[in-house]
Amino acid sequence: DKWIYLPSLKSTRRVAASDGTKSFVGTDFSYDDMSSREVGDDTHELLKESEDKGNFKDLYVVESVPKDPKSSQYSKRISWVTKDSWIPTYIELYDKKGNLLKVNEIKSITKMSGATGKSYNIPTENVMTNVQKNHSTLIEMKNVSYGVEIDESLLTVAALEKGRIR
């Protein structure tokens, strides 16, 4: 199950698997866009190497097509992936008719240390543009913590609705 906590409403709601294509809290991202996709769910083809795109250089360009077309709202994705950290920094998302629908662009990546001292490359500015509607949404990651022990009792609907993190 996926759940979302909306702090301003002090409300938690379940996100059904069938809601994956719906807008994530009114943004240009869908709930599926906010989730990870298993590498094995798609077939991948390397299109180019050493491509520069946006704020990043020396990238792989990879086309990914769902093995099961029903498993994705997109017919394909073309991703520009950093060679050093394997982060997709620019992704073209195509609708079921094969037309460009959205572009997801990472504007910045910040190297952060976790609680254990391990370093992580964190995309901190992410813009999703719906090119068919000419509209975009910026999501910024702030106050990110990694490697922090979390008590499982905090991962319940009741705990989320109380809004207590610690």
N, C-alpha and C positions, 0 to 999 in steps of 0.2 A: 504494500500500500504506500501511496504518497500522501503526505499531509502538508498543509501550509498553515503557518501561523501568521495572522495579520495583526501586528501589534497595535495599530491605531484603532482597530475594532475590538481588540482583546478577544479575538475569535480564531478558532482552529477549524479547518474544514478538510475533508478527505477529497483527494483529487483522483477520480476514477481513471482507469487506464484508457477508457474511451474519450476522456477529456484532454488527452495529450495534444491534440491539434488546436485546442482553444487558447486564447490569449492569456498569458501569464499576468494576472492582476492588471489588465488593461494596457499592457505594453505591446511592443512589436515582437516580443519573444513569445513562443508557445511553451506550454508546460514541457513538451518533449525537448524543446531547445534548451531548457534548463536542466535536463538530465543527460547522463552519459549514454552512449550507444556502444554496444559490444563490437569490437573490431571484426569478429567472425560473422556478424550479421550482414556484412556487405562484401562485395568483391571490390578490389582496389587495383588501380592502374597508375603507375608513375608516368605523368605526362611530361614533366620537365624537371631540371635541376638548376640550382644557382639563379633562381629568379628573385628579383627584388619587388616588394609590394608594401605600400604604406610605409610604416616606420621600421620595417624589418628587412634584412638583407640575407642572402644565401639561404634560400628556401627550396624545399621540395614542393612540387605541384602535383597533387594526387586527386584522381577522380574516384569517388566511392559510389557504388550503385547497390541498393538493397537486394539481397538474394531473394527475399520474399517482398514483392512490391507493396503488399498490404501491411508490412511491418513498419512502414515509414510514411509520413505525410509528403515526403520529397521523392522525386524520381531519381535524383542524383545530387551529390555534393561535390564541389571542386574546392579543395583546401590547399592553402599555402602554409606549409608546416616548417617551423624553424628546425634546422639541422642539429643545433646544439642541445635544445631542450625538448624537442618533439611537440611543441605547442602549436596548434593551428591558429594562425594570427589573422587569416582572412579566409572566409568560407562563403562561396556562392551556393545558394540553396534553390533548387529548381522544382517547380510545381509538377503535378502529375502529367501535365501536357508538355513538359520539357521546356517551359519558359522560366526565365530567371524570376524568382519570387522575392527572395530576401538576400541580403549580404550581411554577414556578421564579421565585424572587424575589431580586433583587439588593438587598442591604441597604445597601451603601455603594459609592460611586464615589470614587476618589482621583485627583486631577490629579497626574501625574508628568512630569518632564522626561526626555527621552531623551538619549542620548550626543551627539546633534547639536544639542541645545537645544530641539528641538520638544517641545511638551507633548502628553500623551496622557491621556484619561479612562479609567481602569482600574477595572472592577468588582472590588473587593477582597474582598467577602463575598457569597457566592452560596448560597442555600438551595434545595434541591429537596425538595419534599414529595410523597410518593405518597399522595394522599388516599384511595385505595381500600385501602391497607394501613396507613394512619395511621402513617407513618414518614417521617423526613426526614434529610437529609444536608447539612452545612455544608461548603463548600469556601472556604478563605481563600487569597488570593494574597499571597505575601510575597516580598521580595527580587526584585522585577520589574525587568528592564532592557530598554530599547528602543533601537533604533538602533545596537546593538553589532554589529560585524562578527563573523561566525562562520565559521570555516574549515569548508568542506564535508566535510573528512575526519572531522570530529567527528560527522557525521550518518550513521554506519554502525553496524550491529549490534555489531561488535567494539568500536568506540569507546564506545558506550553501555554495554556490559557492563563496560568498564574503569572507568566512572564518572568519567572525567576531563572536565571542562568546559573547562579552559584548558590 
